[in-house]
Amino acid sequence: MNTVNATPTSTPVPTDGAAIASSRFWPDVEPAHFRAAMRYDGTVTTARLRGALLEAIAAVNGELAGWRMVKIAGGALRLADIEAEQIDGESVLVQRWRRAVYATAAADLAERYRSFDATGAARQRAEDLDDTADQLRADARAALRALMGVGRCTVELI
């Protein structure tokens, strides 16, 4: 009698290492949480994932540098110290900052994930990834604007 054991194969998820410390004001980022939240399996290496997160943290923090200085001048030592609504035990400002970082990192990974295959299917996949990256960048922008309390749309009469 022959027995076939059919177990699905999946790429093992690597150990992503320690949390990435941003600065005293901003929260730390857990690479494993990013991997789970954005549904990245082991095909994205730890080095690529951490690199994308480092760049995303730098970009988001740079966008918020002036806003951060105003909040520090107002007495806030950390983002979590700023008076804000709490959802699931966490400040919505922290949640929005994390969303901006995650979306920026995911957009970076999507833009850099290209196939060397020159077939029509590969070209379509690249176009789909471009659309995904654009959507992620829009999500990051929306999170930043919400964090700063700025509207998402400007309308002007001509």
Helices and strands as residue ranges (DSSP letters): H 31-37, H 46-63, H 65-73, G 79-81, E 86-87, E 90-91, H 92-112, H 120-148
